[in-house]
Amino acid sequence: MLVAHLFACFWYLMANTNEAESWLKKMNLVDVDWKVQYLYSVYWASITMMTVGYGDITPQNKNETIFCLIAVLMGCAVYAFNIDRKS
């Protein structure tokens, strides 16, 4: 959950840059309460790390795409480390 929280916080920060398009804007979540925005951020992080990837929250600009790629790779590394540790 800590990794999902950290990814969610950074995903939210990516959307608050000055880019014309972001996932918050696409999902019409710009003017809602921060708790709702955080909920969707954690949802994205969890779905990405579990490699389910529904595709409803997707990167909309270059910075979000780069961060999304890093999150996927880090999520895979965390799971690989945990599996290897138990062997």
TASULBEL-V557963 format. One record per helix or strand of 3 or more residues. SS is the DSSP state (H for helix, E for strand). FROM is the first residue (numbers start at 0). TO is the last residue. If there is no record, write none. Layout:
# TASULBEL-V557963
SS/FROM/TO  SS/FROM/TO
This chain:
# TASULBEL-V557963
H/1/14  H/22/25  H/33/48  H/61/85
